């Protein structure tokens, strides 16, 4: 199976590629028969498989390396990548292509089997995402690629949406705020896409959950916001332990490096909330919690000298 990740420029394809890869790897922990998700970078934009992870931890280094590695769509490059796609024998391969419909991309994708289309609204031309999606549907039809998913890249959105699969067997929905350096592995649409590819498209039987889904308390990082919520039903003794284990993992991965302000959004039991406040206050000078009635964040913990971060202050 060779799945093309396609869509117009500035849709977030490289971000989705990394999130999808990590989501599949997470499911692979409890399902050892699932193959490794092999990625072919089919665009000479300098963003190799290393880029997203490096961007999360060392953004300046990632940007410098990208500029150094950036190339052009030369005939030699196209021929080389097309050969890689045609000759690749990995059972689960993703092909990350450039954002323009061209003869170069047709040549690269002609040996692929499936396609995931991601499109967002173009803020420069004001062209809507559904209009931009249409030409990629034609691209897929021309190359006889089976459409796996059509996803709206909702950059200004606050949450994902996952719709029911209709009779055309295409997964549809939206994924929000695809930004370089932001970890999206736990986003609902990314998890749904990973499961759909593995079960419905590839035919694997999943016998376990991903590492994130199997937790009794879910914690993910969404840029400046720590999103929290209840997972597998349990009591507070287990939820506190799972919350602690998740923070340890995030800290080890560089997702909680500390700093000035951290915003927290989502529900918590009192014991979990006390644990989160104690643990995170050791890393951040101020912590704000989201109040859904006010639709704003309230500073709940602060040792900051910034007057805007005084306890009780309200921020966006």
C-alpha positions as CSV (number, residue, x, y, z in Angstrom):
1,X,0.0,0.0,0.0
2,X,1.4,3.4,-1.1
3,X,-0.6,6.3,0.2
4,X,0.0,9.8,-1.2
5,X,-0.5,12.7,1.2
6,X,-1.7,15.4,-1.1
7,X,-3.3,18.9,-1.1
8,X,-2.6,22.5,-2.0
9,X,0.3,24.5,-0.5
10,X,0.1,25.7,3.1
11,X,-2.4,23.0,4.1
12,X,-0.2,21.4,6.7
13,X,0.7,18.1,4.9
14,X,4.1,17.7,6.6
15,X,2.5,18.3,10.0
16,X,-0.2,15.7,9.2
17,X,2.5,13.3,7.9
18,X,4.4,13.3,11.2
19,X,1.2,13.1,13.4
20,X,-0.2,10.2,11.3
21,X,3.2,8.4,11.5
22,X,3.4,8.8,15.3
23,X,-0.3,7.8,15.7
24,X,0.4,4.5,13.8
25,X,3.5,3.9,15.8
26,X,1.4,4.4,19.0
27,X,-1.1,1.8,17.8
28,X,1.8,-0.5,16.9
29,X,2.9,-0.8,20.5
30,X,-0.1,-3.1,21.3
31,X,-0.4,-4.5,17.8
32,X,3.0,-5.9,16.7
33,X,1.7,-7.2,13.4
34,X,1.2,-3.6,12.1
35,X,4.0,-2.6,9.8
36,X,6.3,0.4,10.3
37,X,4.9,3.5,8.6
38,X,7.6,4.2,6.0
39,X,7.6,7.8,4.6
40,X,9.0,8.9,1.2
41,X,9.6,12.7,1.1
42,X,8.7,13.5,-2.5
43,X,9.1,17.2,-2.4
44,X,12.5,19.0,-2.4
45,X,11.4,21.6,0.1
46,X,14.0,20.6,2.7
47,X,11.5,19.1,5.1
48,X,12.6,15.5,5.5
49,X,11.2,13.0,7.9
50,X,13.4,14.6,10.6
51,X,11.9,18.1,10.3
52,X,8.8,18.1,12.4
53,X,10.4,16.4,15.5
54,X,13.4,18.8,15.2
55,X,11.1,21.7,14.9
56,X,9.4,20.8,18.2
57,X,12.7,20.9,20.1
58,X,15.1,23.0,18.1
59,X,13.2,25.3,15.8
60,X,16.1,27.4,14.7
61,X,18.2,24.4,13.8
62,X,15.3,22.9,11.9
63,X,14.8,26.1,9.9
64,X,18.5,26.4,9.1
65,X,18.7,22.8,7.9
66,X,15.6,23.2,5.8
67,X,17.1,26.2,4.0
68,X,20.4,24.2,3.5
69,X,18.6,21.1,2.1
70,X,16.0,22.9,0.0
71,X,16.2,22.1,-3.7
72,X,14.1,22.1,-6.9
73,X,12.0,19.7,-8.9
74,X,14.7,18.8,-11.4
75,X,14.2,15.9,-13.8
76,X,16.8,13.9,-11.9
77,X,14.9,14.4,-8.6
78,X,11.6,13.4,-10.1
79,X,13.1,10.3,-11.7
80,X,14.8,9.3,-8.4
81,X,11.7,9.7,-6.3
82,X,9.4,8.1,-8.8
83,X,11.8,5.1,-8.8
84,X,11.7,5.0,-5.0
85,X,7.9,4.9,-5.0
86,X,7.7,2.3,-7.7
87,X,10.3,0.0,-6.1
88,X,9.4,0.4,-2.5
89,X,8.3,-2.9,-1.0
90,X,7.4,-1.7,2.5
91,X,3.8,-2.8,3.2
92,X,2.7,0.7,4.6
93,X,4.3,3.6,2.7
94,X,3.3,7.2,2.8
95,X,4.4,9.6,0.0
96,X,4.5,13.3,0.9
97,X,4.3,15.3,-2.3
98,X,4.4,19.0,-3.2
99,X,1.4,21.1,-3.2
100,X,0.9,21.7,-6.9
101,X,-0.8,19.5,-9.5
102,X,2.0,19.0,-12.1
103,X,3.5,16.5,-14.4
104,X,6.2,16.0,-11.9
105,X,3.8,14.9,-9.2
106,X,1.9,12.7,-11.7
107,X,5.1,10.9,-12.5
108,X,5.9,10.5,-8.8
109,X,2.5,9.2,-7.9
110,X,1.7,6.9,-10.8
111,X,2.9,3.8,-8.9
112,X,0.9,4.7,-5.7
113,X,-2.3,3.1,-4.7
114,X,-4.2,5.4,-2.4
115,X,-4.5,9.1,-1.5
116,X,-5.3,11.3,1.5
117,X,-6.4,14.8,0.5
118,X,-5.8,17.7,2.9
119,X,-6.9,21.3,2.1
120,X,-7.5,24.5,4.0
121,X,-8.9,27.9,3.1
122,X,-6.4,30.1,1.2
123,X,-6.1,33.3,3.1
124,X,-4.3,35.0,0.2
125,X,-6.7,34.2,-2.6
126,X,-9.8,33.7,-0.4
127,X,-10.4,30.4,-2.2
128,X,-12.3,28.0,0.0
129,X,-11.0,24.6,1.0
130,X,-13.7,22.7,-0.8
131,X,-12.9,24.4,-4.1
132,X,-9.2,23.6,-3.6
133,X,-10.1,20.0,-2.8
134,X,-11.9,19.5,-6.1
135,X,-8.8,19.6,-8.3
136,X,-7.1,17.0,-6.2
137,X,-10.1,14.7,-6.5
138,X,-9.5,14.9,-10.3
139,X,-5.8,14.2,-9.8
140,X,-6.7,11.1,-7.8
141,X,-9.2,10.0,-10.5
142,X,-6.7,10.6,-13.3
143,X,-4.1,8.3,-11.6
144,X,-6.6,5.8,-10.4
145,X,-5.8,6.4,-6.7
146,X,-8.3,5.3,-4.1
147,X,-9.3,8.3,-1.9
148,X,-8.9,7.3,1.7
149,X,-9.8,10.6,3.4
150,X,-10.8,14.2,2.6
151,X,-9.8,16.5,5.5
152,X,-10.4,20.2,6.0
153,X,-7.3,21.8,7.5
154,X,-8.9,24.2,9.9
155,X,-6.0,26.4,10.9
156,X,-8.1,28.8,13.1
157,X,-10.2,26.0,14.6
158,X,-10.2,24.9,18.3
159,X,-11.1,21.3,17.8
160,X,-11.2,18.4,15.3
161,X,-14.3,16.9,13.8
162,X,-14.7,13.3,12.6
163,X,-17.7,12.4,10.5
164,X,-19.2,9.0,9.8
165,X,-17.9,7.2,6.7
166,X,-20.5,7.2,4.0
167,X,-21.2,4.8,1.2
168,X,-18.2,6.0,-0.8
169,X,-15.9,4.7,1.9
170,X,-14.1,8.0,2.3
171,X,-13.3,9.3,5.8
172,X,-14.1,13.0,6.2
173,X,-13.6,15.6,8.9
174,X,-11.4,18.4,10.0
175,X,-8.1,18.8,11.8
176,X,-7.3,22.1,13.6
177,X,-4.3,24.2,13.9
178,X,-1.6,22.3,11.9
179,X,1.5,24.3,12.7
180,X,5.1,23.3,12.4
181,X,6.5,22.3,15.8
182,X,3.1,21.4,17.3
183,X,2.6,17.8,18.3
184,X,-0.8,16.6,16.8
185,X,-0.5,12.9,17.4
186,X,-3.5,12.8,19.9
187,X,-5.8,14.9,17.7
188,X,-9.1,13.0,17.2
189,X,-8.9,13.2,13.4
190,X,-5.3,12.0,13.3
191,X,-6.2,9.1,15.5
192,X,-9.3,8.3,13.4
193,X,-7.3,8.4,10.2
194,X,-4.6,6.1,11.6
195,X,-7.2,3.6,12.6
196,X,-9.1,3.8,9.4
197,X,-6.0,3.2,7.3
198,X,-5.0,0.2,9.4
199,X,-8.3,-1.5,9.8
200,X,-10.6,-0.6,6.9
201,X,-8.0,0.0,4.2
202,X,-5.2,-2.3,5.2
203,X,-7.3,-4.9,6.9
204,X,-5.4,-5.2,10.2
205,X,-7.3,-6.2,13.4
206,X,-6.4,-3.9,16.2
207,X,-6.4,-5.8,19.5
208,X,-5.3,-2.9,21.7
209,X,-5.5,0.9,22.0
210,X,-2.8,3.5,21.4
211,X,-0.7,4.6,24.3
212,X,-2.8,7.8,24.6
213,X,-6.2,6.2,24.4
214,X,-5.4,3.5,26.9
215,X,-4.7,6.1,29.7
216,X,-7.4,7.0,32.3
217,X,-6.4,10.6,31.9
218,X,-5.5,12.2,28.6
219,X,-3.0,15.1,28.4
220,X,-1.8,16.6,25.1
221,X,0.1,19.7,24.2
222,X,-1.4,22.1,21.7
223,X,1.1,24.9,21.2
224,X,0.7,27.2,24.3
225,X,-2.3,25.1,25.7
226,X,-2.2,21.9,27.7
227,X,-5.4,20.0,26.8
228,X,-6.6,17.6,29.4
229,X,-9.5,15.2,29.8
230,X,-10.8,11.9,31.1
231,X,-9.9,8.7,29.3
232,X,-10.7,5.1,30.1
233,X,-13.1,5.1,33.1
234,X,-11.3,4.6,36.5
235,X,-10.9,6.1,39.9
236,X,-8.7,8.9,41.1
237,X,-5.9,6.6,42.4
238,X,-5.2,5.4,38.8
239,X,-6.0,8.8,37.1
240,X,-3.3,10.6,39.2
241,X,-0.8,7.9,38.4
242,X,-1.6,8.1,34.7
243,X,-1.4,11.9,34.7
244,X,2.0,11.7,36.4
245,X,3.3,9.1,33.9
246,X,2.0,11.3,31.0
247,X,3.7,14.4,32.3
248,X,7.0,12.4,32.8
249,X,6.8,11.3,29.1
250,X,6.0,14.7,27.8
251,X,8.8,16.3,29.9
252,X,11.3,13.6,28.6
253,X,10.2,14.4,25.0
254,X,10.8,18.1,25.5
255,X,7.1,19.0,25.3
256,X,7.1,20.6,28.8
257,X,10.3,22.5,29.0
258,X,9.0,25.2,31.3
259,X,8.7,28.9,30.9
260,X,6.4,31.9,31.7
261,X,2.8,31.0,31.1
262,X,1.0,27.7,30.6
263,X,-2.7,27.5,29.8
264,X,-4.8,24.4,30.8
265,X,-8.0,23.6,29.1
266,X,-10.3,20.6,30.0
267,X,-12.0,18.8,32.8
268,X,-10.2,17.3,35.9
269,X,-11.2,15.7,39.2
270,X,-10.0,17.6,42.3
271,X,-7.1,15.2,43.1
272,X,-5.9,15.3,39.4
273,X,-6.2,19.1,39.4
274,X,-4.2,19.5,42.6
275,X,-1.5,17.2,41.2
276,X,-1.4,19.1,37.9
277,X,-1.1,22.5,39.7
278,X,1.6,21.3,42.0
279,X,3.7,19.6,39.3
280,X,3.4,22.2,36.6
281,X,3.9,25.2,38.9
282,X,7.5,23.8,39.3
283,X,8.0,24.3,35.6
284,X,6.0,27.4,34.7
285,X,5.8,30.8,36.4
286,X,2.1,31.2,35.9
287,X,-0.7,28.8,35.1
288,X,-4.1,29.8,33.8
289,X,-7.2,27.5,33.7
290,X,-10.0,27.8,31.1
291,X,-13.4,29.0,32.3
292,X,-16.0,27.9,29.8
293,X,-18.6,30.3,31.2
294,X,-16.3,33.3,30.6
295,X,-14.7,31.8,27.5
296,X,-11.4,33.0,28.9
297,X,-8.5,31.8,31.0
298,X,-8.1,32.7,34.7
299,X,-4.7,32.9,36.3
300,X,-4.8,30.3,39.1
301,X,-1.2,30.0,40.1
302,X,1.5,32.6,39.8
303,X,5.0,33.4,41.0
304,X,5.6,35.8,38.0
305,X,6.6,39.4,38.3
306,X,4.5,40.2,35.3
307,X,1.5,42.1,36.6
308,X,-0.7,40.7,33.8
309,X,-0.2,37.2,35.4
310,X,-1.4,38.1,38.9
311,X,-3.7,35.5,40.5
312,X,-7.3,36.1,39.5
313,X,-6.5,38.0,36.3
314,X,-8.4,37.0,33.2
315,X,-6.6,36.5,29.9
316,X,-7.6,35.3,26.4
